[in-house]
Each structure stands twice: as C-alpha cells, then as structure tokens.
Amino acid sequence: MPLKFDDYAHACVISLTGDFVGADTAQVRAAVDERLMSRRAVNFVIDFEPSHFISSEGLETLLAIRRQCEERRGQVKLAGLDESCRKILEITRLDRHFECHPDLQTAMK
C-alpha cells in the first residue's frame, strides 16, 4: 500500500502505512523535497499511527526533513506514535527535537 500525501495550505500530512523503514523513508524524503522546492508546503505532519518501528534510516530522514523545514521557517510534527516508536525517539533523544501529538487531529490544530 503506497504512502498517502494530503496537501493543505502550506502543510502536508504524510500518512505512513507501516514501519518507517527502507523505501518508505526514501519516498517521504523525495515528497518533502519536491514540496519544499515548489513551495507547496513548509510544514509537515507525519502520521505514525500504523507504525511500530523507526529504523536508523527513518531517524536520519526525520532529522533531514526537520532541518530543511526549519531553514524555510517551517516545522515537522509527529502524530500517533505508539509506545515502541516513542521509546525509540526517547532513547535517541530525538523526542526533544519534534513536537509529538497523540493523534493526527491534535497535530493539525
């Protein structure tokens, strides 16, 4: 199942379909790059609801996206992280670098 990208006024919601690993990280990075370059979005919300794992490649992708967005005065919010994904962010101390929300609706406010 392909990733889902919903574009709103200067924001994009990226809905993952499983763990944030491998080809999904490359697809997310390409989609973010394209939206930033075309100035369609500077803010991103990544919905982790169906995810139970974030690989090191996924963590690197999150940091790269965050850096790109901040350079353009945008931000990245994470939504729907389960216990294991939250733990991965805590262990790597990346939880301090992202605004995390319990669900997509809260992140969109």
C-alpha positions, 0 to 999 in steps of 0.5 A, a space after each residue: 500500500 503506497 504512502 498517502 500525501 494530503 496537501 493543505 495550505 502550506 502543510 502536508 500530512 504524510 500518512 505512513 502505512 507501516 514501519 518507517 523503514 527502507 523505501 518508505 523513508 526514501 519516498 517521504 524524503 523525495 515528497 518533502 523535497 519536491 514540496 519544499 522546492 515548489 513551495 507547496 508546503 513548509 510544514 509537515 505532519 507525519 502520521 505514525 499511527 500504523 507504525 511500530 518501528 523507526 529504523 536508523 534510516 527513518 531517524 536520519 530522514 526525520 532529522 533531514 526533513 526537520 532541518 530543511 523545514 526549519 531553514 524555510 521557517 517551517 516545522 515537522 510534527 509527529 502524530 500517533 506514535 505508539 509506545 515502541 516508536 516513542 521509546 525509540 525517539 526517547 532513547 535517541 533523544 530525538 523526542 526533544 527535537 519534534 513536537 509529538 501529538 497523540 493523534 493526527 487531529 491534535 497535530 493539525 490544530 
